Amino acid sequence: MTNGVEHEWEFSSPNEYEFEKGNTVEKGSAAKQKVSALFQHLNVSELAQVDELVEKMGTYGYKDVERFEMKWMDSNGRLYTWVWNEEDK
């Protein structure tokens, strides 16, 4: 969430991509490009720290992050969740 607008990048296996910005939803190849680019930029692993992920969102063009939530499942089916709120700093 930045400036009161929710942004969501989503991938569901095997090949479903979705990008949401506010009430606008994109699917298909345009969404795949956006999801893939962000995931590559964040360089997510099980060792990622939420403050680092939020900082990387800033370098990706989302400077005024109010809330950050990420869920990621590794190739072994383990689910990782990171949550950050500006209020909790």
Backbone torsions as a table, in degrees:
resi	resn	phi	psi	omega
1	MET	NA	125.5	175.2
2	THR	-134.4	134.7	178.5
3	ASN	50.3	38.0	178.1
4	GLY	77.6	3.3	-179.0
5	VAL	-110.7	128.6	178.4
6	GLU	-85.7	133.6	175.5
7	HIS	-119.0	138.5	-179.0
8	GLU	-140.4	128.9	175.0
9	TRP	-114.0	127.4	-173.8
10	GLU	-138.2	137.7	173.5
11	PHE	-130.0	130.0	174.5
12	SER	-124.3	125.5	-179.2
13	SER	-64.0	141.2	13.9
14	PRO	-92.3	-28.3	-173.6
15	ASN	-156.4	46.1	179.2
16	GLU	-113.0	121.3	-179.7
17	TYR	-121.6	144.1	178.9
18	GLU	-148.7	137.1	174.9
19	PHE	-126.0	129.3	178.5
20	GLU	-123.1	137.8	172.7
21	LYS	-134.7	107.3	-174.4
22	GLY	62.6	-122.2	-179.6
23	ASN	-95.9	1.3	-178.6
24	THR	-92.5	131.2	-178.9
25	VAL	-123.6	131.4	174.4
26	GLU	-117.5	143.2	175.8
27	LYS	-134.1	171.1	175.9
28	GLY	83.7	-150.3	-171.7
29	SER	-65.9	-36.0	177.9
30	ALA	-63.3	-43.1	178.4
31	ALA	-67.0	-39.0	179.6
32	LYS	-59.2	-43.0	179.4
33	GLN	-62.2	-43.3	-178.7
34	LYS	-67.8	-43.3	179.7
35	VAL	-65.5	-46.3	-178.6
36	SER	-63.7	-41.9	-179.5
37	ALA	-63.7	-44.3	-180.0
38	LEU	-66.0	-45.2	-179.1
39	PHE	-59.7	-42.1	178.7
40	GLN	-64.9	-41.2	179.7
41	HIS	-64.0	-41.7	-178.0
42	LEU	-71.7	-26.9	179.6
43	ASN	52.1	57.6	-173.8
44	VAL	-72.0	138.2	171.4
45	SER	-148.6	172.4	-179.7
46	GLU	-65.3	-15.5	-179.4
47	LEU	-94.0	-1.2	-177.1
48	ALA	-60.2	143.2	176.7
49	GLN	-105.0	138.9	-174.2
50	VAL	-61.3	-37.6	179.2
51	ASP	-63.4	-37.1	177.5
52	GLU	-67.3	-40.5	178.6
53	LEU	-63.7	-41.8	178.4
54	VAL	-64.6	-41.3	177.6
55	GLU	-61.5	-41.9	178.0
56	LYS	-64.8	-32.8	174.7
57	MET	-61.8	-38.0	177.4
58	GLY	-62.7	-41.3	178.9
59	THR	-75.0	-10.7	177.6
60	TYR	-92.8	-0.9	176.6
61	GLY	110.9	2.6	-179.8
62	TYR	-111.3	77.3	-171.2
63	LYS	-73.8	-37.1	-173.5
64	ASP	-101.1	58.4	-178.6
65	VAL	-68.8	125.5	177.7
66	GLU	-97.8	-36.2	-179.4
67	ARG	-148.8	140.3	178.7
68	PHE	-134.4	129.8	175.3
69	GLU	-139.8	129.9	179.8
70	MET	-136.3	134.8	173.9
71	LYS	-123.3	131.8	-176.5
72	TRP	-141.1	132.6	178.1
73	MET	-111.3	127.8	179.6
74	ASP	-80.4	178.7	-176.3
75	SER	-66.6	-13.6	177.3
76	ASN	-96.0	5.1	178.4
77	GLY	83.3	10.0	177.4
78	ARG	-82.7	130.9	-178.6
79	LEU	-96.8	130.4	176.5
80	TYR	-116.5	140.8	-179.4
81	THR	-134.2	132.6	175.5
82	TRP	-123.0	132.6	178.9
83	VAL	-134.3	134.9	-179.9
84	TRP	-142.0	135.6	175.8
85	ASN	-124.9	135.3	178.1
86	GLU	-56.3	-36.3	-179.0
87	GLU	-62.9	-25.6	-175.6
88	ASP	-89.2	0.9	-177.2
89	LYS	-61.1	NA	NA
